[in-house]
């Protein structure tokens, strides 16, 4: 009876197989390594269906060995606190690790302070978590207005408590020490006259000693070099009739008089005076 039962089980297994499996593999038995499988299919012992293929899962945690950060220790969560690609479940115990950060004291840049990141900004061999001067600029972190950016001069132009080398009040991505308009956002740092002052905050963008907003009469102009804020107005030469009289003050004022000879009354009076002088000389 036992023989008939075993035979029937073998026939049933061979006959049914599994949906989506490669029936040609292993004589029609469950699919083997690398063979196609469906989401709910069962692969051969020690294998799981992963991304459509039967893959080895030695520890049976549902993660194929090729992707498992602890191949021999079940850890479906794949936790890896120190990001060293070795799961916490199989991370070897660290000997001589007084601060418990999983770094041996001989390799730890802060052996008495937990710092798994081992950050060391100034590269002095002492981790930031236990270094009183992270940036190595000679100013203690507690007094440093830029604790992770070296600035021994502690320059702070606007007294906002942040050093110029790490402050960007206008939010244009340039710190004050590199920004030609530290209080006005200007990403392109355009400086037309190359005077070190960006165009967006320069009252005289073109450097001609005339403020950008000045309004001056439309006449030829040249800067008065002795007094930069004053402009001298240059007036072109004016050609007028012989009897024209022009006076120039802050504005050009021309008062033209018609020639004397063209005025009828003036001509008659002149002729009368000449005749009188002639008669007087004759009598004499």
HUGIBEL-V947389 format. One record per pair of residues at least 24 apart in sequence whose C-alpha atoms are under 6 Angstrom apart, sorted by the first residue. I is the first residue (numbers start at 1). GAP is how many residues later the second one is. Records with the same first field share a line. If there is no record, write none. Layout:
I=GAP  GAP
//
This chain:
none
//
